[in-house]
């Protein structure tokens, strides 16, 4: 973690989530923008999961505020892991590195697709694409025998851990609070955070995952109108403050495939509806 001052808060959150034993959990202070302590963090590890990268709710003034820590942080972890003799690193990338350069009309997005960071304006999308490309390039040219697997999640929903909500959970909160008054002209994939955790462990241990990337998404996609309608139908008591959103034209709906993760990793995620409703339920307090 970036600061050990947050250690007790993390322990408290894990206790609330039901973790009873902490004897196998340790903490190391390390920052994505600095070299210090990464060697300590990966010492004696067989596997390393690199899941941290900044995901802001808004666009930063300088794209490098996201690109540099995402790219350089991934490379720091990979270098430390290689030097420590780690067998495999699992990197959390994003659908952002897959789906933002290709015309979605009549196209099903898969792991074969890549976003071109030269033609997309959004800093987050650039950062995830550049970081993942840098990771693959490093492992190919400098990784030695170390293996890499990459997970590319879509919007991550499901039960929140504590009150420090992710950007995705904040989206649901703003919808419930009535702060979203129009349907944005985009649709998105949904995946439950519990299934994201599961696919990381599968990619870590499954021999067939080496050198592969996996699009982590439940079946289908949603608009915010669809999310609102789901809440009105299945959690009507939470819908009192929501604005009356309008549906999107069917042409706005993109297509995604999780077939590769299902076939190689036997990954069978929860439905998008279950993931959204779990987010809503965790926002009750």
N, C-alpha and C positions, 0 to 999 in steps of 0.2 A: 504494500500500500504506500501511497505517497507520503503519508505521515502516520507514525505509530500512535499519535494522539487519538486516532479514530478506532483504535483496536478494541477498546471496551464497548464502544457503540456497536461494532460488528458482532462481537460476542453476544451482546444483549439481543440483537436482532435474530441471530441464529438460535438462541435459546427460545425466543418467542415462536420461532418456526418449528420447534420441536427437537432440535439437536441436543442430546443429553450428555455426550462425551466429547471432550476437547483434547484428549491426549494425543491425537494424531494431527492436530492443527497447530501450525506455527506461523509467525508473522515476520516479514522482512520489509524494511522501509526502502523503497526504490521508486525512482521517478523516470517516466518515459523519456524525459529530456536530458537525463544525466546518466553517466556510466556507473555511478556508485552503487554497489551492493547487488548488481544483477548476478554476478558470479556466486554470491552467497545464496541468492534465491533459488538457483537451479542446481546447487551442489548435491550430488548423490541422487539426482532425479533420473528415472527411466523415461518419463514422459513430462512434457511441459505443455500446458494450455495457456495460450496468450489471448486473453479475452478483453483486455482493456483498450479503449480508444475513445477519444472525446466525441460526444454526440449532442450538439447544442440544439436548443429549441429554435434559435434564430441564426441568421447568417452573420458570421464574424466580419469585421471591417477588413481584416487581412486574411486571405485564404490560408496563408502559411501558418496561422495560429492553429489550424487543424492538420494541415498536411505534414508539417515537420514532426510533431509528436507522434502522429500515426505511423509515418514511414520510418523515422529514426528509432522510435520505440520498438517497432517490430524487429528492426535489424539488431538492436541491442539485445533483445531477448534471444534471437536466433544465434547470434555470435556467442553469447554466453552459454547457450544450450549446446552448441557444437563443441565448444572448448571443454565443457563438462562431460562430454560423452553421452549426451542424451540420445535415446533411440529415435524418438519422434516428437515433433512439435505440432500441436493443433492450433491453428490461427483462426480467430473469429474475424471474418471479413464481413461482407454485407451484400444484399441484393443490389445495393448501390454500385457495386463493381461489376454487375451483370447487365442491368436492364435499362440504361439511360442513353444509349446511342442508336438503338435499333428501332425502327418504326414498329410499334406493337400490333399494328393491323395485320391480322392473319398470321401472327407469329406466336409460337409457344416458347417462352423463355426457359432455357436450361443452363446447366453449368458450362456449356460450350460457348455461351455468349459473354462478351466483355464490353463494358463501358469504355469509351474513348475519353480519357480525362482532358484531352486537348479541345474537345468541342462541348463540354458541359460546363455551365457557369457555377453551379453550386459547390461551395467549398467542401462540404461533407462528402458529396459524391466523388469529387476529385480525390480527397484524402484517402478514402477506403480503396479506391481503385489503384492509386499510386502505391499505397502501402502493400496491397496484396501482390501487385506485379513485382515490387521490390523484393518481397519475401520469396517468391518463386525463383526469381533471378539469383538471389543469394544462395539458395539451397542447391540450385543447378551448378553454380560456378564455384562456390566456396563451402558448401555444406558438408562435404565429405560423405560419410555413410549415413548421416542423419536424414531421417524422413520428414516430409511435411504433408499434412492434410489440412484442408481449409473448409470452414463452415460459412455459408453465405445466407444468413437469416433475412427474412422479410421483417415486417413490423412485429416486434416482440411484445406480446400482451400476457395475460394470465395474472396470477395472484401477486400483488406487490409485497415486498419485504420491507416493512417500515414505512416511514412517511417521506423519505427522500425519493420521490417518484421519478421514474424514467420519463423520457420525452413521450414515449408511446402511451404510458399510463396517464400522463398529463393531458394528452389528447382526449381520452375518455372523460377525465375529470372536467375539462372545459366544456365538453358536450353536455354532461350532466348538469353543470352549473348554468347552462344557457349562454355561454360566452361565444359559442360557434353558432352563427345565425344563418349561414349559407353553406351549401354543399360545395366544397372545393372540387374542381374539375379533374379529379384523379381517383383511381382505385388502387388498392394496395393488398398485398398478401398479408396473412395473419399467421402467427405461430405462437404457441404457448411456451412460456419461459421454461417450464418443466421439460418440454420436449426438446428445447434447445440444449438444456443440460444433458439430456439423454443422448442426443446425437453427438455431442462432444466426446462423451465417454466411449461411445461406439467407434467413432473415428480414431480415438486414441488407441484402442485395443484390437480392432479388427485388422488383420494383416492386409486385407484387400483395399483398405482405405489409403494406403501410402501413395502419395503423388496424386491424390484426387481432391477435387472440390465438390461440395454438396450444397445444393439449394435447399434450405430448410424452410418449408412452408406447408401449412395445412392445405387441403383441397379448396380451390376456388379463391376468389378475391372479394373485397368489399369496398363500398364507398362509405363516407360518413353518414349518408342517408340510410344505408343498410344497417349500420351500427345503431343508429337512432331507432329504426324500426324494430330491431331485435330487442332493444331495451324496452320499448313501449309494449311489446308483446310478452316478453318473458320476465321483465322486472318493472312492471307498470308503476309500482309504488315509487320508483326512482326517476320517473319520467316527467314529474311535475314542472320542473324548471327548464326543460329542454325546448329549444326553438323548433318551429315547424319547418323542417328542411325539405327541399325538393329533390326528387330522384334525378339521377343522371341518365343520359341516353345510353343505350346498350353499347354504343360504339366506344364508350370510355373505358370499358372493362378489358383489362389485360388478361393474358393467359400464362400460367406458370405450371411447371411440372416438378414434382418431387419423386419421380419414378426412380431416379438413380439412387437416392438415399434409401428408398424402400427396397430395391433389389439387392444392393450391395450390403447395406447395414441392417436390413430388416426393420426399418424405422417406420412406425405407424403412428403419426401424431394425432393429438386430439383435434376435434373439429374447430374451425374458426369461431363458430358460435360459442363453444365451451370456453375458449380462450378469452373472448371478449367478456362473457358473463362473469368469469372468474375475476377479471379486472374490476368490473362493476361491484362485485361482492366485496372485494378487498378495500374498496373506497368507502365503505359504510361508516367507518369510525372517523 
